[in-house]
Every structure is written in structure tokens, then in C-alpha cells.
Amino acid sequence: MEAGGINNNGQGKKSELGMNLFRAPAAARAAKTLDRALFSRTLPTSAACVRENKLISRYRKQLERTREVLALDKFDPVAAHPDAALAAQGRKCLVLKPDVQVAAPETWSSVLQEASSTGDLSVVPFQVTVGYDLWSYLDVMRSILPEDLHGEIPVGFNTAGHVAHLNIRGQYLPYRHVIAQVILDKNPNIRTVINKTDNVGAENEFRTFTYEVLAGPDDLLVEVSEAGCVFRFDYAKVYWNTKLGTEHGRICAMFQPGEVVVDVMAGIGPFAVPAGKKGVFVWANDKNPESYRYLGGIIKRNKVTEFVKPFNQDGHHFIKHAADMVLDASRRGDCAVVQPIKVSRSIPPEQRPKPTRIPVPPTVSHFVMNLPASALEFLHNFRGLYEGHEELFTPRGSARLPLVHVHCFGAKGDDATPMEDICRRIFAEIGVQLTPGDAEEEGRVAILEVRDVAPAKRMFCATFRLPPEVAFASRA
């Protein structure tokens, strides 16, 4: 399940039976611990017993079309024959809905009536036990939580591998352990449920957080796959947000093989490592020593060491010196050595393809700054980035000044106010007024809404090409 979802696919099917089957057990109301036995129900209904088991598939399709088969999420309507002796012989039946009554053939469809008259099927009484496993997450929680808490039942959470990360607050806190247990039960890929106890980015510069384990083992060493790459890390020590997968892919799609990208707040590499996979040079930095340590291992595991270089520096310092490091690397003749695809041993060594050498270009094509709480406050460091190197760029050189992709938070709003505020904040840092528009146009900044992060707060990405008056200014 992608971060943030509770699966309730059975809600529509459940309504066919009415609410009585899933009515709240009185003993479960306001419970702080989970008693699964309270959610067991016995449903008197009927079943269509087949003369031969080979008829099951045929009549299941026909009776599903007539909507007579009992349809519940996670429920298999094919059951053992209610007669124990016949069940021991392997005989099967199809469980039908309660409104198909044994003693009232007028409640049967023409399909069921005809099959009964030919002896293919016999309609008999049947008892269905609906246990806890068939209840949806929301039905269980509506049974447990007081009615005045039904309006905003916690349903969203982040995931990182086998860990579900909740953010339960206020009046739901007394029920957090039972909420976590039900989430654990209803999501087979989740083994540990935690609750954040502080605000990411507010108390910790590394965007890590304090937490409590609500259900399952205290095991936050996770493995996540994204964009064809594998990330293994301790979720308690580094920042990861699965909800940003689409944004990672969007930004990475802008990079071209052979370009240089400087990822200023790289974390464990969700931009850098996929970029390296496509042959993009990435100088990937993060101030968190744990992120740097895990990033090094992730680079090796995903075999992108030729393209991705990890750094552990303060972001302000890194921006000021990254362009110089790239230029120095290019002038030294640094390159990536890409080995050819393995060929048959029968081909003589002298005829086998040689490794490809891809040189590091002299200039940076993109800067990525994914620290939305404060990344805009780093922009002043671009002043003088290419002081004295005007010859590298058009019209004298072949390169263009880098695109800067800076993430930030802003207020929600249907008018231009949030974008105007972002432009104002950029101006305060670089001293150049940009207006919303196409980032390829001079004086413009493309501002994209990435996602909602709170009722009145959104995450944005502002992309603009570094203005010449900033890039070639005198360094402070």
C-alpha cells in the first residue's frame, strides 16, 4: 500500500446485507484494547449445493450475474457442503445472500429455479460466521470509538517498508494503541506501527523525529524500493517520505545523462541514486551523518558509484563550493568508467567492447534543494557561484546557467497569494525579482504545488534558472 491509505474495498459489498451484520458490538465501545472475538457474527442464509463439484464454476458465474451469491470483501462464497458426511467427501456449495430463502422459491432467480428443477443444485439452509477478519478497518473503528469521534477517524499514514507511521493527536490519543493494532491486522505488509511525538523539521535539523511504538516490534530498519532502486536504512535516524515518490520521479526526469546535478539536501538519495542509474553525475550532500552513512551504502548497493559522490557538509558551505568542485573535477579529467554489457566468452578479448569513459562536464546543470522548511533561506549562497567563469556559459561558452529546484512550504490559497509570497521570499535571498511563469524565460520561476501537508499548508517546488547577476556577482 502506498503511504497514506486504508483499504476499504469491501464497503460497497457490505451494504448489500445492510448494517446489521456489521453493527457495533456494545462491549467494544470506547475499548482501549482490542477483543477480536467481539466482532464475530453468525448469519443465517442459504446455500446452493451442486450435484457435482465441476458445476461450481459454471453456476458461480451465473449466480454472480443474478447477484444471488453472498459478496463480502475477503469472503470466499465457495464452502464445504453443510452436510458433514458430504463435506467429508469433498462436496461443495455456493453461499447465497440472505434474501434467497430456502422455503420461498419466488425469491430465486430463473437461473436458480431451473438449476434446482434439473437437479444440478439444491438450495439448503446455511450458517455463515462472519469473523473479525471480514470487518473493514473503518467498521472496527466505528465500533470502538465514541460516536463523537467518528468524524475524523485516523485513516492516513506514511509507510517505510514494513513500518506504518501515524500522527495521532488530541482526542484520539487514548485510542492510539487499538488504532495501531487494527491497522496492523488489516495491512499484512505492515509489521510495526509507530506514532510521531514531535514535529519533523521543528525540533530536529535532520528532519528525524521522536516516536513511540504502538504495535509490533521496535524494528525500524527498513527496505524500500523506488524508481528501480533499493534503499535500506533506519527510519528513526534519517528522513524518508514515501509520499514524495512522484516528486522524486518528476525532478529526476529533467536530468539528462552526462549532466551534473548538485543535490544539496540529498537525504539517503531518492533523487540522487535514480539519477545515477540513468548516467547523471550527482554530487549528493546531507548534513546528517547517519544519512551520509546510509547514502554511501545505498550508492554501492545500487551500483552507481561511478556517478554519485556522497558528501557530509553544511548545505550553505556546500552550495558555495560545489560548482568549484565540479569544475576542478572536469579539469582533472575525472570521468565515469562504464563497463560494457557482458558478452560471450567465445568472443576473443581483443574483439570485446571496451569500457566507456564519460567525462565530468565543467558546469552544474541542476541544483536540488529538498528541505522545504528552510531551503529558500539557502539561496543567498548562490551569489558569486560562477564569479570569473563567464566564459563557460552562453553566449561565449556552450553551457547554460543551472536550474535551481527549491522546495518550500506555503499557505494554501486558490488565488495568487502563495506564489507571490514565494517570489517575495526568493527576492529577499537573491535580490532579483522573479514572477511566476516558465522557468526557461528570463525573470520567471515555475512554481508547482507538490502536495498538501496540513489543512492550511502546502509543499511547493520553485524552479528557476540562476540569474546571471547572481551567478557572476562578486562573492561576499
Secondary structure by P-SEA (a helix, b strand, c coil): cccccccccccccccccccccccccccccccccccccccbbbbbbbbbbbccccaaaaaaaaaaaacccccccccccccccccaaaaaabbbbbbbcccccccccccccaaaaaaaaaccbbbbbbbbbbccccccaaaaaaacccccccccccccccccccbbbbbcccccccaaaaaaaaaaaacccccbbbbbcccccccccccbbbbbbccccccccccccccccccccccccbbbbccaaaaaaaaaaaccccbbbbbcccccccccaaaaaabbbbbbbbccaaaaaaaaaaaaaacccccbbbbbccaaaaaacaaaaaaaaaaabbbbbbbcccccccccccccccbbbbbbcccccbbbbccccccccccccccccccccccccccccccccbbbbbbbbbbbbccaaaaaaaaaaaaacccccccccccccccbbbbbbcccccccbbbbbbbbcccccccccccc
